[in-house]
């Protein structure tokens, strides 16, 4: 297990991005958090990152492409085909969770996030666990 | 005397009327004629012999013998008239031989006729007997030749030879004449028979043809009828085709509306337009031939309507002379009456009645078919309508469900996203991450935080119960869940709820707990719900969590010393949106916790129930199988 983590968070809700930044700032392991404020030009922005993130956190309901399409782009990219991708979503309806599971997400973390549990979940995910923290 | 003799001779001549075989009669008649010729010839010889004897003053011994043979001849004629011509012929042969025997002792001219007798007899005998007779004659003649060797014929006269020739000629002529007559007669009889046969053949052929035509028409009518399933079309076709096929004046069809009324349902002929327009109704027990056929349930055939008191003159059909009304019956039910009228008296032969009855019978079946078809079609239409409605309804439901699902998803999303900011920013501030805060501020922020979390739990409950109610609840089954991982946070949370109450918490967990297959989050949700309920409702005493396991089943018991739940409310608490009074007083939630918990445990294949007595606390039990099958939404 790498001691330090680099996270990428793709989220179009400004407050959610701020929450994530605050929570990440309390996590000693997180060396760097990259944030995309929408999913446009996702691939290029991904490749323009100075490093490859350890865990990629994707909001699902996004424009112009949604979380599933971003996952597909990631899987098509040789660099990111095996990347750890986790959904961070406020939609916790069953069928959506099922879709996330079958699409190839490593896990899902439901909004609202919790400053207590989120760091633990990230640790588990980094350790290779599949986490479905919903509801 | 003469009259008697005449009568006797006529009696002899006539063949007995009791003889049935015409050939025997003919042969007998021929033989009789020939025997009369023989008799005449014998009489001729007898007279002449007798006269000669008288001239010579000798005994007329020859005459005696000739007379003897004449008597035999008469006897044979008498026998022959009975039709025994064969027997007669045979006796004649025997007589001839007897004559030859006599001839061998007494030569007399009459004996010359004996071969003639044989000849006559031979004409009637079968071939084999003729051969025997001929053989016997030749043998007898040769024998007699030797016996009478040296005795030349005593008498030989030209007259005798002439007699012989004349007699023989007479016999031959008689035979030929009779034979010809017989042949003519035979031919005539044969001709008659032939004619009769041809005639009967022709009439038979004609009748067969007629019958075939009628049957063809009947079957044609029937066949066409059975293919017509629309009742109105069918009835129209019945009457029109029947009228056409049988060349009838007027055909009408009346159907029974009920046990009392017949209604005209089809008509062809001059009154058709009137009948179709007015659709007359007839009383089954009323007057008229149609009603008579309907209530008697028998065919009513009237060859001359002017002679039948039941007949009612129908204005539209004043020239009707004969009428045939055939009831149409299925089982014991009168379907209707087929009524046929014609301007010709005695129009309907028994054959017509038979065939038209079969048409009526076929029509009855066709009417039944059409009615069944109509019923099935109507039922089919109704079924189809219901089905379409059902499909539409199902589609609407599906759309509603989708709408609800989308609504829930968006509600979930729209509420949780702002809550993410509210809860987290509040928490960051209260944690001091945003700078120093005092205790009053921290307290206020914590209250805000609690309210926010409560709001979140309400949202979650409403979402859960909606999922359950719409059958969309799915479990996320995981293997090898360590229940301690789920129990510990719950216990911590409950203990934190009890810090300000004089309530002790006890956990009696039978370790080690077996690994469980199920929905980790949902199991935790149920345990949290039960324990937090106990914490909410218990003001003093203890709350005990007892966990034991046995044979693939884990049993949880949450025991409190709270107010307890009255019997009548113990089932209500598991119904959604029906909090008990005390539950409402505590105002601790939506009242959905227990219904949700019950469904979640049921979805795991487990049971959740309560045992309680007011004043003695309550115990909630959960029995959970350690191996839950894959999630089945139907269980929810």
Interface residues (C-beta under 8 A of the other chain):
Chain A: X13 X15 X16 X18 X19 X22 X23 X26 X61 X89 X90 X91 X92 X93 X94 X95 X96 X97 X98 X101 X110 X111 X112 X113 X114 X115 X132 X133 X134 X135
Chain B: X405 X408 X409 X412 X413 X414 X415 X416 X417 X418 X419 X420 X421 X422 X423 X424 X425 X427 X428 X431 X433 X456 X460 X463 X467 X472 X473 X474 X476 X521 X525
